[in-house]
Amino acid sequence: MAETTLEMRNGRTSFFDGGLFQYIGWTILGAIVTLFTLGICYPWALCMIYGWKINHTVIEGKRMRFNGSAVGLFGNWIKWLLLTIITLGIYGFWVFIKLEDWKAKNTVFEN
């Protein structure tokens, strides 16, 4: 039977181990890429930042891993944009929920 080891920090099994300067750097990079591509690479910037946040999160000793891709999100992004245009903006209220669902679908426990 395989033995599992739980990650701990300061006696806690649930924690976030990302740093402030990492967060600032990823956010600035995402903003620069989004700006220079006129928003086309916004899904890539989201994936990059989501990945950083999720990959630095440990819940009950189990590290989380984000496996979403910008290509997968881009397809959904186009679909959501079209639905928002067709419904005269009404579908836009659900885009945040759809984005959270996509993020959860692409998050797993690493160990």
PDB file as gemmi writes it, atoms N, CA and C in Angstrom:
CRYST1    1.000    1.000    1.000  90.00  90.00  90.00 P 1                      
ATOM      1  N   MET A   1       0.842  -1.174   0.000  1.00  0.00           N  
ATOM      2  CA  MET A   1       0.000   0.000   0.000  1.00  0.00           C  
ATOM      3  C   MET A   1       0.890   1.241   0.000  1.00  0.00           C  
ATOM      4  N   ALA A   2       0.570   2.191  -0.880  1.00  0.00           N  
ATOM      5  CA  ALA A   2       1.376   3.401  -1.003  1.00  0.00           C  
ATOM      6  C   ALA A   2       1.131   4.330   0.173  1.00  0.00           C  
ATOM      7  N   GLU A   3       2.215   4.844   0.696  1.00  0.00           N  
ATOM      8  CA  GLU A   3       2.123   5.757   1.822  1.00  0.00           C  
ATOM      9  C   GLU A   3       2.071   7.184   1.294  1.00  0.00           C  
ATOM     10  N   THR A   4       1.144   7.974   1.775  1.00  0.00           N  
ATOM     11  CA  THR A   4       1.041   9.351   1.323  1.00  0.00           C  
ATOM     12  C   THR A   4       1.621  10.277   2.377  1.00  0.00           C  
ATOM     13  N   THR A   5       2.332  11.280   1.930  1.00  0.00           N  
ATOM     14  CA  THR A   5       2.870  12.271   2.847  1.00  0.00           C  
ATOM     15  C   THR A   5       2.125  13.571   2.614  1.00  0.00           C  
ATOM     16  N   LEU A   6       1.778  14.212   3.692  1.00  0.00           N  
ATOM     17  CA  LEU A   6       1.052  15.466   3.613  1.00  0.00           C  
ATOM     18  C   LEU A   6       2.024  16.626   3.742  1.00  0.00           C  
ATOM     19  N   GLU A   7       1.855  17.626   2.886  1.00  0.00           N  
ATOM     20  CA  GLU A   7       2.673  18.830   3.001  1.00  0.00           C  
ATOM     21  C   GLU A   7       2.176  19.646   4.180  1.00  0.00           C  
ATOM     22  N   MET A   8       3.123  20.216   4.903  1.00  0.00           N  
ATOM     23  CA  MET A   8       2.769  21.055   6.049  1.00  0.00           C  
ATOM     24  C   MET A   8       3.648  22.296   6.046  1.00  0.00           C  
ATOM     25  N   ARG A   9       3.114  23.372   6.580  1.00  0.00           N  
ATOM     26  CA  ARG A   9       3.878  24.602   6.766  1.00  0.00           C  
ATOM     27  C   ARG A   9       3.401  25.243   8.058  1.00  0.00           C  
ATOM     28  N   ASN A  10       4.317  25.506   8.942  1.00  0.00           N  
ATOM     29  CA  ASN A  10       4.000  26.111  10.248  1.00  0.00           C  
ATOM     30  C   ASN A  10       2.922  25.320  10.987  1.00  0.00           C  
ATOM     31  N   GLY A  11       2.964  23.996  10.857  1.00  0.00           N  
ATOM     32  CA  GLY A  11       2.009  23.140  11.545  1.00  0.00           C  
ATOM     33  C   GLY A  11       0.639  23.071  10.894  1.00  0.00           C  
ATOM     34  N   ARG A  12       0.483  23.697   9.743  1.00  0.00           N  
ATOM     35  CA  ARG A  12      -0.812  23.708   9.049  1.00  0.00           C  
ATOM     36  C   ARG A  12      -0.739  22.844   7.802  1.00  0.00           C  
ATOM     37  N   THR A  13      -1.853  22.193   7.470  1.00  0.00           N  
ATOM     38  CA  THR A  13      -1.897  21.374   6.258  1.00  0.00           C  
ATOM     39  C   THR A  13      -2.570  22.100   5.103  1.00  0.00           C  
ATOM     40  N   SER A  14      -3.160  23.251   5.328  1.00  0.00           N  
ATOM     41  CA  SER A  14      -3.739  24.072   4.257  1.00  0.00           C  
ATOM     42  C   SER A  14      -3.048  25.425   4.273  1.00  0.00           C  
ATOM     43  N   PHE A  15      -2.452  25.786   3.139  1.00  0.00           N  
ATOM     44  CA  PHE A  15      -1.711  27.044   3.078  1.00  0.00           C  
ATOM     45  C   PHE A  15      -1.474  27.447   1.628  1.00  0.00           C  
ATOM     46  N   PHE A  16      -1.020  28.678   1.455  1.00  0.00           N  
ATOM     47  CA  PHE A  16      -0.644  29.224   0.157  1.00  0.00           C  
ATOM     48  C   PHE A  16       0.816  29.620   0.261  1.00  0.00           C  
ATOM     49  N   ASP A  17       1.661  29.159  -0.675  1.00  0.00           N  
ATOM     50  CA  ASP A  17       3.096  29.432  -0.555  1.00  0.00           C  
ATOM     51  C   ASP A  17       3.667  30.307  -1.671  1.00  0.00           C  
ATOM     52  N   GLY A  18       2.813  31.058  -2.344  1.00  0.00           N  
ATOM     53  CA  GLY A  18       3.295  32.002  -3.347  1.00  0.00           C  
ATOM     54  C   GLY A  18       3.760  33.287  -2.684  1.00  0.00           C  
ATOM     55  N   GLY A  19       4.610  34.021  -3.373  1.00  0.00           N  
ATOM     56  CA  GLY A  19       5.146  35.258  -2.819  1.00  0.00           C  
ATOM     57  C   GLY A  19       4.585  36.497  -3.493  1.00  0.00           C  
ATOM     58  N   LEU A  20       4.665  37.613  -2.793  1.00  0.00           N  
ATOM     59  CA  LEU A  20       4.136  38.879  -3.297  1.00  0.00           C  
ATOM     60  C   LEU A  20       4.820  39.308  -4.594  1.00  0.00           C  
ATOM     61  N   PHE A  21       6.148  39.220  -4.643  1.00  0.00           N  
ATOM     62  CA  PHE A  21       6.859  39.673  -5.835  1.00  0.00           C  
ATOM     63  C   PHE A  21       6.566  38.785  -7.042  1.00  0.00           C  
ATOM     64  N   GLN A  22       6.357  37.484  -6.808  1.00  0.00           N  
ATOM     65  CA  GLN A  22       5.945  36.590  -7.888  1.00  0.00           C  
ATOM     66  C   GLN A  22       4.597  37.037  -8.438  1.00  0.00           C  
ATOM     67  N   TYR A  23       3.660  37.322  -7.533  1.00  0.00           N  
ATOM     68  CA  TYR A  23       2.322  37.741  -7.945  1.00  0.00           C  
ATOM     69  C   TYR A  23       2.379  39.038  -8.752  1.00  0.00           C  
ATOM     70  N   ILE A  24       3.142  39.993  -8.256  1.00  0.00           N  
ATOM     71  CA  ILE A  24       3.277  41.268  -8.964  1.00  0.00           C  
ATOM     72  C   ILE A  24       3.877  41.037 -10.348  1.00  0.00           C  
ATOM     73  N   GLY A  25       4.914  40.213 -10.426  1.00  0.00           N  
ATOM     74  CA  GLY A  25       5.560  39.932 -11.703  1.00  0.00           C  
ATOM     75  C   GLY A  25       4.622  39.270 -12.701  1.00  0.00           C  
ATOM     76  N   TRP A  26       3.894  38.227 -12.263  1.00  0.00           N  
ATOM     77  CA  TRP A  26       2.958  37.539 -13.163  1.00  0.00           C  
ATOM     78  C   TRP A  26       1.838  38.476 -13.614  1.00  0.00           C  
ATOM     79  N   THR A  27       1.370  39.332 -12.703  1.00  0.00           N  
ATOM     80  CA  THR A  27       0.293  40.260 -13.046  1.00  0.00           C  
ATOM     81  C   THR A  27       0.764  41.293 -14.059  1.00  0.00           C  
ATOM     82  N   ILE A  28       1.948  41.827 -13.854  1.00  0.00           N  
ATOM     83  CA  ILE A  28       2.497  42.812 -14.799  1.00  0.00           C  
ATOM     84  C   ILE A  28       2.725  42.162 -16.155  1.00  0.00           C  
ATOM     85  N   LEU A  29       3.299  40.959 -16.167  1.00  0.00           N  
ATOM     86  CA  LEU A  29       3.519  40.260 -17.431  1.00  0.00           C  
ATOM     87  C   LEU A  29       2.201  40.007 -18.158  1.00  0.00           C  
ATOM     88  N   GLY A  30       1.185  39.556 -17.420  1.00  0.00           N  
ATOM     89  CA  GLY A  30      -0.123  39.324 -18.025  1.00  0.00           C  
ATOM     90  C   GLY A  30      -0.718  40.589 -18.605  1.00  0.00           C  
ATOM     91  N   ALA A  31      -0.584  41.701 -17.886  1.00  0.00           N  
ATOM     92  CA  ALA A  31      -1.110  42.977 -18.372  1.00  0.00           C  
ATOM     93  C   ALA A  31      -0.373  43.449 -19.625  1.00  0.00           C  
ATOM     94  N   ILE A  32       0.946  43.287 -19.634  1.00  0.00           N  
ATOM     95  CA  ILE A  32       1.740  43.702 -20.799  1.00  0.00           C  
ATOM     96  C   ILE A  32       1.366  42.876 -22.023  1.00  0.00           C  
ATOM     97  N   VAL A  33       1.272  41.555 -21.846  1.00  0.00           N  
ATOM     98  CA  VAL A  33       0.921  40.681 -22.977  1.00  0.00           C  
ATOM     99  C   VAL A  33      -0.478  41.016 -23.487  1.00  0.00           C  
ATOM    100  N   THR A  34      -1.416  41.225 -22.572  1.00  0.00           N  
ATOM    101  CA  THR A  34      -2.787  41.565 -22.973  1.00  0.00           C  
ATOM    102  C   THR A  34      -2.815  42.905 -23.706  1.00  0.00           C  
ATOM    103  N   LEU A  35      -2.095  43.881 -23.214  1.00  0.00           N  
ATOM    104  CA  LEU A  35      -2.057  45.204 -23.829  1.00  0.00           C  
ATOM    105  C   LEU A  35      -1.454  45.152 -25.232  1.00  0.00           C  
ATOM    106  N   PHE A  36      -0.308  44.501 -25.373  1.00  0.00           N  
ATOM    107  CA  PHE A  36       0.374  44.479 -26.665  1.00  0.00           C  
ATOM    108  C   PHE A  36      -0.319  43.615 -27.711  1.00  0.00           C  
ATOM    109  N   THR A  37      -1.194  42.707 -27.279  1.00  0.00           N  
ATOM    110  CA  THR A  37      -1.940  41.892 -28.247  1.00  0.00           C  
ATOM    111  C   THR A  37      -3.380  42.381 -28.395  1.00  0.00           C  
ATOM    112  N   LEU A  38      -3.658  43.566 -27.839  1.00  0.00           N  
ATOM    113  CA  LEU A  38      -4.995  44.176 -27.904  1.00  0.00           C  
ATOM    114  C   LEU A  38      -6.069  43.253 -27.346  1.00  0.00           C  
ATOM    115  N   GLY A  39      -5.731  42.504 -26.314  1.00  0.00           N  
ATOM    116  CA  GLY A  39      -6.689  41.646 -25.641  1.00  0.00           C  
ATOM    117  C   GLY A  39      -6.804  40.235 -26.168  1.00  0.00           C  
ATOM    118  N   ILE A  40      -6.189  39.944 -27.291  1.00  0.00           N  
ATOM    119  CA  ILE A  40      -6.311  38.614 -27.886  1.00  0.00           C  
ATOM    120  C   ILE A  40      -5.701  37.547 -26.983  1.00  0.00           C  
ATOM    121  N   CYS A  41      -4.617  37.876 -26.299  1.00  0.00           N  
ATOM    122  CA  CYS A  41      -3.952  36.903 -25.421  1.00  0.00           C  
ATOM    123  C   CYS A  41      -4.424  36.996 -23.978  1.00  0.00           C  
ATOM    124  N   TYR A  42      -5.553  37.645 -23.718  1.00  0.00           N  
ATOM    125  CA  TYR A  42      -6.079  37.722 -22.366  1.00  0.00           C  
ATOM    126  C   TYR A  42      -6.321  36.333 -21.767  1.00  0.00           C  
ATOM    127  N   PRO A  43      -6.881  35.370 -22.529  1.00  0.00           N  
ATOM    128  CA  PRO A  43      -7.025  34.023 -21.961  1.00  0.00           C  
ATOM    129  C   PRO A  43      -5.686  33.418 -21.523  1.00  0.00           C  
ATOM    130  N   TRP A  44      -4.613  33.694 -22.256  1.00  0.00           N  
ATOM    131  CA  TRP A  44      -3.297  33.195 -21.874  1.00  0.00           C  
ATOM    132  C   TRP A  44      -2.870  33.825 -20.543  1.00  0.00           C  
ATOM    133  N   ALA A  45      -3.107  35.143 -20.402  1.00  0.00           N  
ATOM    134  CA  ALA A  45      -2.750  35.825 -19.162  1.00  0.00           C  
ATOM    135  C   ALA A  45      -3.551  35.260 -17.985  1.00  0.00           C  
ATOM    136  N   LEU A  46      -4.844  34.996 -18.196  1.00  0.00           N  
ATOM    137  CA  LEU A  46      -5.659  34.402 -17.140  1.00  0.00           C  
ATOM    138  C   LEU A  46      -5.125  33.039 -16.733  1.00  0.00           C  
ATOM    139  N   CYS A  47      -4.807  32.201 -17.722  1.00  0.00           N  
ATOM    140  CA  CYS A  47      -4.278  30.860 -17.427  1.00  0.00           C  
ATOM    141  C   CYS A  47      -2.969  30.948 -16.662  1.00  0.00           C  
ATOM    142  N   MET A  48      -2.144  31.879 -17.034  1.00  0.00           N  
ATOM    143  CA  MET A  48      -0.853  32.054 -16.382  1.00  0.00           C  
ATOM    144  C   MET A  48      -1.050  32.421 -14.907  1.00  0.00           C  
ATOM    145  N   ILE A  49      -1.931  33.363 -14.631  1.00  0.00           N  
ATOM    146  CA  ILE A  49      -2.157  33.804 -13.257  1.00  0.00           C  
ATOM    147  C   ILE A  49      -2.922  32.759 -12.462  1.00  0.00           C  
ATOM    148  N   TYR A  50      -3.956  32.134 -13.071  1.00  0.00           N  
ATOM    149  CA  TYR A  50      -4.673  31.047 -12.388  1.00  0.00           C  
ATOM    150  C   TYR A  50      -3.711  29.932 -12.031  1.00  0.00           C  
ATOM    151  N   GLY A  51      -2.851  29.562 -12.978  1.00  0.00           N  
ATOM    152  CA  GLY A  51      -1.882  28.497 -12.737  1.00  0.00           C  
ATOM    153  C   GLY A  51      -0.977  28.822 -11.568  1.00  0.00           C  
ATOM    154  N   TRP A  52      -0.497  30.053 -11.517  1.00  0.00           N  
ATOM    155  CA  TRP A  52       0.381  30.448 -10.417  1.00  0.00           C  
ATOM    156  C   TRP A  52      -0.344  30.332  -9.081  1.00  0.00           C  
ATOM    157  N   LYS A  53      -1.568  30.859  -9.007  1.00  0.00           N  
ATOM    158  CA  LYS A  53      -2.328  30.824  -7.749  1.00  0.00           C  
ATOM    159  C   LYS A  53      -2.625  29.394  -7.321  1.00  0.00           C  
ATOM    160  N   ILE A  54      -3.127  28.605  -8.234  1.00  0.00           N  
ATOM    161  CA  ILE A  54      -3.550  27.243  -7.892  1.00  0.00           C  
ATOM    162  C   ILE A  54      -2.351  26.354  -7.595  1.00  0.00           C  
ATOM    163  N   ASN A  55      -1.281  26.469  -8.364  1.00  0.00           N  
ATOM    164  CA  ASN A  55      -0.106  25.631  -8.153  1.00  0.00           C  
ATOM    165  C   ASN A  55       0.616  25.931  -6.831  1.00  0.00           C  
ATOM    166  N   HIS A  56       0.316  27.067  -6.228  1.00  0.00           N  
ATOM    167  CA  HIS A  56       0.920  27.419  -4.937  1.00  0.00           C  
ATOM    168  C   HIS A  56      -0.047  27.206  -3.772  1.00  0.00           C  
ATOM    169  N   THR A  57      -1.122  26.466  -4.007  1.00  0.00           N  
ATOM    170  CA  THR A  57      -2.119  26.224  -2.968  1.00  0.00           C  
ATOM    171  C   THR A  57      -2.069  24.771  -2.519  1.00  0.00           C  
ATOM    172  N   VAL A  58      -2.072  24.566  -1.202  1.00  0.00           N  
ATOM    173  CA  VAL A  58      -2.106  23.236  -0.602  1.00  0.00           C  
ATOM    174  C   VAL A  58      -3.334  23.184   0.293  1.00  0.00           C  
ATOM    175  N   ILE A  59      -4.182  22.171   0.071  1.00  0.00           N  
ATOM    176  CA  ILE A  59      -5.400  21.981   0.862  1.00  0.00           C  
ATOM    177  C   ILE A  59      -5.306  20.641   1.569  1.00  0.00           C  
ATOM    178  N   GLU A  60      -5.388  20.655   2.888  1.00  0.00           N  
ATOM    179  CA  GLU A  60      -5.293  19.451   3.717  1.00  0.00           C  
ATOM    180  C   GLU A  60      -4.109  18.562   3.320  1.00  0.00           C  
ATOM    181  N   GLY A  61      -2.971  19.207   3.086  1.00  0.00           N  
ATOM    182  CA  GLY A  61      -1.738  18.502   2.783  1.00  0.00           C  
ATOM    183  C   GLY A  61      -1.577  18.067   1.343  1.00  0.00           C  
ATOM    184  N   LYS A  62      -2.549  18.368   0.504  1.00  0.00           N  
ATOM    185  CA  LYS A  62      -2.480  17.959  -0.903  1.00  0.00           C  
ATOM    186  C   LYS A  62      -2.324  19.191  -1.787  1.00  0.00           C  
ATOM    187  N   ARG A  63      -1.235  19.201  -2.547  1.00  0.00           N  
ATOM    188  CA  ARG A  63      -0.968  20.324  -3.446  1.00  0.00           C  
ATOM    189  C   ARG A  63      -1.916  20.256  -4.637  1.00  0.00           C  
ATOM    190  N   MET A  64      -2.409  21.419  -5.022  1.00  0.00           N  
ATOM    191  CA  MET A  64      -3.302  21.500  -6.176  1.00  0.00           C  
ATOM    192  C   MET A  64      -2.478  21.778  -7.429  1.00  0.00           C  
ATOM    193  N   ARG A  65      -3.007  21.363  -8.582  1.00  0.00           N  
ATOM    194  CA  ARG A  65      -2.320  21.570  -9.864  1.00  0.00           C  
ATOM    195  C   ARG A  65      -3.347  22.040 -10.888  1.00  0.00           C  
ATOM    196  N   PHE A  66      -3.022  23.120 -11.590  1.00  0.00           N  
ATOM    197  CA  PHE A  66      -3.886  23.654 -12.650  1.00  0.00           C  
ATOM    198  C   PHE A  66      -3.389  23.110 -13.976  1.00  0.00           C  
ATOM    199  N   ASN A  67      -4.281  22.496 -14.763  1.00  0.00           N  
ATOM    200  CA  ASN A  67      -3.867  21.929 -16.047  1.00  0.00           C  
ATOM    201  C   ASN A  67      -4.629  22.519 -17.224  1.00  0.00           C  
ATOM    202  N   GLY A  68      -5.225  23.685 -17.032  1.00  0.00           N  
ATOM    203  CA  GLY A  68      -5.937  24.356 -18.122  1.00  0.00           C  
ATOM    204  C   GLY A  68      -4.961  24.966 -19.113  1.00  0.00           C  
ATOM    205  N   SER A  69      -5.429  25.147 -20.334  1.00  0.00           N  
ATOM    206  CA  SER A  69      -4.576  25.747 -21.359  1.00  0.00           C  
ATOM    207  C   SER A  69      -5.248  26.986 -21.942  1.00  0.00           C  
ATOM    208  N   ALA A  70      -4.429  27.887 -22.436  1.00  0.00           N  
ATOM    209  CA  ALA A  70      -4.952  29.104 -23.050  1.00  0.00           C  
ATOM    210  C   ALA A  70      -5.774  28.775 -24.288  1.00  0.00           C  
ATOM    211  N   VAL A  71      -5.385  27.740 -25.027  1.00  0.00           N  
ATOM    212  CA  VAL A  71      -6.128  27.350 -26.225  1.00  0.00           C  
ATOM    213  C   VAL A  71      -7.532  26.889 -25.846  1.00  0.00           C  
ATOM    214  N   GLY A  72      -7.628  26.074 -24.788  1.00  0.00           N  
ATOM    215  CA  GLY A  72      -8.936  25.618 -24.326  1.00  0.00           C  
ATOM    216  C   GLY A  72      -9.809  26.760 -23.842  1.00  0.00           C  
ATOM    217  N   LEU A  73      -9.209  27.695 -23.132  1.00  0.00           N  
ATOM    218  CA  LEU A  73      -9.967  28.845 -22.643  1.00  0.00           C  
ATOM    219  C   LEU A  73     -10.350  29.768 -23.787  1.00  0.00           C  
ATOM    220  N   PHE A  74      -9.481  29.920 -24.773  1.00  0.00           N  
ATOM    221  CA  PHE A  74      -9.752  30.822 -25.893  1.00  0.00           C  
ATOM    222  C   PHE A  74     -11.015  30.389 -26.641  1.00  0.00           C  
ATOM    223  N   GLY A  75     -11.175  29.077 -26.856  1.00  0.00           N  
ATOM    224  CA  GLY A  75     -12.379  28.575 -27.523  1.00  0.00           C  
ATOM    225  C   GLY A  75     -13.635  28.937 -26.746  1.00  0.00           C  
ATOM    226  N   ASN A  76     -13.598  28.749 -25.433  1.00  0.00           N  
ATOM    227  CA  ASN A  76     -14.731  29.130 -24.594  1.00  0.00           C  
ATOM    228  C   ASN A  76     -14.943  30.640 -24.608  1.00  0.00           C  
ATOM    229  N   TRP A  77     -13.849  31.387 -24.592  1.00  0.00           N  
ATOM    230  CA  TRP A  77     -13.920  32.846 -24.566  1.00  0.00           C  
ATOM    231  C   TRP A  77     -14.662  33.365 -25.791  1.00  0.00           C  
ATOM    232  N   ILE A  78     -14.363  32.801 -26.968  1.00  0.00           N  
ATOM    233  CA  ILE A  78     -15.045  33.202 -28.214  1.00  0.00           C  
ATOM    234  C   ILE A  78     -16.530  32.852 -28.128  1.00  0.00           C  
ATOM    235  N   LYS A  79     -16.835  31.650 -27.644  1.00  0.00           N  
ATOM    236  CA  LYS A  79     -18.231  31.217 -27.507  1.00  0.00           C  
ATOM    237  C   LYS A  79     -18.980  32.153 -26.562  1.00  0.00           C  
ATOM    238  N   TRP A  80     -18.367  32.477 -25.423  1.00  0.00           N  
ATOM    239  CA  TRP A  80     -19.020  33.348 -24.450  1.00  0.00           C  
ATOM    240  C   TRP A  80     -19.200  34.755 -25.007  1.00  0.00           C  
ATOM    241  N   LEU A  81     -18.236  35.233 -25.780  1.00  0.00           N  
ATOM    242  CA  LEU A  81     -18.340  36.551 -26.397  1.00  0.00           C  
ATOM    243  C   LEU A  81     -19.508  36.589 -27.376  1.00  0.00           C  
ATOM    244  N   LEU A  82     -19.604  35.566 -28.219  1.00  0.00           N  
ATOM    245  CA  LEU A  82     -20.706  35.509 -29.181  1.00  0.00           C  
ATOM    246  C   LEU A  82     -22.059  35.440 -28.480  1.00  0.00           C  
ATOM    247  N   LEU A  83     -22.161  34.626 -27.429  1.00  0.00           N  
ATOM    248  CA  LEU A  83     -23.417  34.535 -26.683  1.00  0.00           C  
ATOM    249  C   LEU A  83     -23.766  35.865 -26.018  1.00  0.00           C  
ATOM    250  N   THR A  84     -22.764  36.584 -25.548  1.00  0.00           N  
ATOM    251  CA  THR A  84     -23.002  37.890 -24.938  1.00  0.00           C  
ATOM    252  C   THR A  84     -23.500  38.884 -25.980  1.00  0.00           C  
ATOM    253  N   ILE A  85     -22.927  38.848 -27.174  1.00  0.00           N  
ATOM    254  CA  ILE A  85     -23.361  39.747 -28.248  1.00  0.00           C  
ATOM    255  C   ILE A  85     -24.789  39.401 -28.689  1.00  0.00           C  
ATOM    256  N   ILE A  86     -25.060  38.114 -28.878  1.00  0.00           N  
ATOM    257  CA  ILE A  86     -26.384  37.671 -29.339  1.00  0.00           C  
ATOM    258  C   ILE A  86     -27.473  38.048 -28.333  1.00  0.00           C  
ATOM    259  N   THR A  87     -27.172  37.946 -27.055  1.00  0.00           N  
ATOM    260  CA  THR A  87     -28.177  38.238 -26.018  1.00  0.00           C  
ATOM    261  C   THR A  87     -28.125  39.695 -25.558  1.00  0.00           C  
ATOM    262  N   LEU A  88     -27.472  40.535 -26.342  1.00  0.00           N  
ATOM    263  CA  LEU A  88     -27.366  41.967 -26.042  1.00  0.00           C  
ATOM    264  C   LEU A  88     -26.771  42.224 -24.650  1.00  0.00           C  
ATOM    265  N   GLY A  89     -25.788  41.423 -24.279  1.00  0.00           N  
ATOM    266  CA  GLY A  89     -25.055  41.621 -23.043  1.00  0.00           C  
ATOM    267  C   GLY A  89     -25.551  40.824 -21.854  1.00  0.00           C  
ATOM    268  N   ILE A  90     -26.720  40.234 -21.955  1.00  0.00           N  
ATOM    269  CA  ILE A  90     -27.287  39.521 -20.810  1.00  0.00           C  
ATOM    270  C   ILE A  90     -26.424  38.331 -20.408  1.00  0.00           C  
ATOM    271  N   TYR A  91     -25.911  37.572 -21.384  1.00  0.00           N  
ATOM    272  CA  TYR A  91     -25.097  36.400 -21.057  1.00  0.00           C  
ATOM    273  C   TYR A  91     -23.815  36.795 -20.324  1.00  0.00           C  
ATOM    274  N   GLY A  92     -23.390  38.024 -20.470  1.00  0.00           N  
ATOM    275  CA  GLY A  92     -22.188  38.504 -19.795  1.00  0.00           C  
ATOM    276  C   GLY A  92     -22.236  38.328 -18.291  1.00  0.00           C  
ATOM    277  N   PHE A  93     -23.442  38.331 -17.710  1.00  0.00           N  
ATOM    278  CA  PHE A  93     -23.572  38.119 -16.270  1.00  0.00           C  
ATOM    279  C   PHE A  93     -23.149  36.707 -15.873  1.00  0.00           C  
ATOM    280  N   TRP A  94     -23.220  35.744 -16.804  1.00  0.00           N  
ATOM    281  CA  TRP A  94     -22.874  34.358 -16.511  1.00  0.00           C  
ATOM    282  C   TRP A  94     -21.421  34.022 -16.852  1.00  0.00           C  
ATOM    283  N   VAL A  95     -20.730  34.915 -17.532  1.00  0.00           N  
ATOM    284  CA  VAL A  95     -19.357  34.619 -17.950  1.00  0.00           C  
ATOM    285  C   VAL A  95     -18.459  34.369 -16.742  1.00  0.00           C  
ATOM    286  N   PHE A  96     -18.597  35.147 -15.682  1.00  0.00           N  
ATOM    287  CA  PHE A  96     -17.780  34.940 -14.483  1.00  0.00           C  
ATOM    288  C   PHE A  96     -18.004  33.541 -13.919  1.00  0.00           C  
ATOM    289  N   ILE A  97     -19.272  33.104 -13.868  1.00  0.00           N  
ATOM    290  CA  ILE A  97     -19.601  31.776 -13.347  1.00  0.00           C  
ATOM    291  C   ILE A  97     -19.015  30.698 -14.255  1.00  0.00           C  
ATOM    292  N   LYS A  98     -19.124  30.881 -15.564  1.00  0.00           N  
ATOM    293  CA  LYS A  98     -18.565  29.916 -16.518  1.00  0.00           C  
ATOM    294  C   LYS A  98     -17.050  29.842 -16.390  1.00  0.00           C  
ATOM    295  N   LEU A  99     -16.419  30.978 -16.168  1.00  0.00           N  
ATOM    296  CA  LEU A  99     -14.965  31.020 -16.002  1.00  0.00           C  
ATOM    297  C   LEU A  99     -14.543  30.287 -14.735  1.00  0.00           C  
ATOM    298  N   GLU A 100     -15.270  30.471 -13.642  1.00  0.00           N  
ATOM    299  CA  GLU A 100     -14.972  29.757 -12.406  1.00  0.00           C  
ATOM    300  C   GLU A 100     -15.175  28.250 -12.581  1.00  0.00           C  
ATOM    301  N   ASP A 101     -16.222  27.863 -13.307  1.00  0.00           N  
ATOM    302  CA  ASP A 101     -16.475  26.454 -13.579  1.00  0.00           C  
ATOM    303  C   ASP A 101     -15.346  25.854 -14.410  1.00  0.00           C  
ATOM    304  N   TRP A 102     -14.885  26.582 -15.418  1.00  0.00           N  
ATOM    305  CA  TRP A 102     -13.780  26.109 -16.265  1.00  0.00           C  
ATOM    306  C   TRP A 102     -12.511  25.946 -15.426  1.00  0.00           C  
ATOM    307  N   LYS A 103     -12.277  26.902 -14.534  1.00  0.00           N  
ATOM    308  CA  LYS A 103     -11.095  26.839 -13.672  1.00  0.00           C  
ATOM    309  C   LYS A 103     -11.170  25.615 -12.754  1.00  0.00           C  
ATOM    310  N   ALA A 104     -12.330  25.358 -12.168  1.00  0.00           N  
ATOM    311  CA  ALA A 104     -12.490  24.192 -11.283  1.00  0.00           C  
ATOM    312  C   ALA A 104     -12.340  22.887 -12.063  1.00  0.00           C  
ATOM    313  N   LYS A 105     -12.857  22.848 -13.280  1.00  0.00           N  
ATOM    314  CA  LYS A 105     -12.757  21.657 -14.105  1.00  0.00           C  
ATOM    315  C   LYS A 105     -11.303  21.323 -14.452  1.00  0.00           C  
ATOM    316  N   ASN A 106     -10.460  22.340 -14.482  1.00  0.00           N  
ATOM    317  CA  ASN A 106      -9.063  22.155 -14.850  1.00  0.00           C  
ATOM    318  C   ASN A 106      -8.118  22.187 -13.651  1.00  0.00           C  
ATOM    319  N   THR A 107      -8.651  21.933 -12.464  1.00  0.00           N  
ATOM    320  CA  THR A 107      -7.839  21.900 -11.245  1.00  0.00           C  
ATOM    321  C   THR A 107      -7.942  20.518 -10.623  1.00  0.00           C  
ATOM    322  N   VAL A 108      -6.786  19.956 -10.297  1.00  0.00           N  
ATOM    323  CA  VAL A 108      -6.737  18.606  -9.695  1.00  0.00           C  
ATOM    324  C   VAL A 108      -5.783  18.638  -8.500  1.00  0.00           C  
ATOM    325  N   PHE A 109      -5.834  17.586  -7.689  1.00  0.00           N  
ATOM    326  CA  PHE A 109      -4.850  17.418  -6.624  1.00  0.00           C  
ATOM    327  C   PHE A 109      -3.647  16.686  -7.200  1.00  0.00           C  
ATOM    328  N   GLU A 110      -2.467  17.213  -6.934  1.00  0.00           N  
ATOM    329  CA  GLU A 110      -1.241  16.631  -7.476  1.00  0.00           C  
ATOM    330  C   GLU A 110      -0.871  15.338  -6.767  1.00  0.00           C  
ATOM    331  N   ASN A 111      -1.047  15.288  -5.468  1.00  0.00           N  
ATOM    332  CA  ASN A 111      -0.642  14.101  -4.708  1.00  0.00           C  
ATOM    333  C   ASN A 111      -1.789  13.572  -3.875  1.00  0.00           C  
TER     334      ASN A 111                                                      
END                                                                             
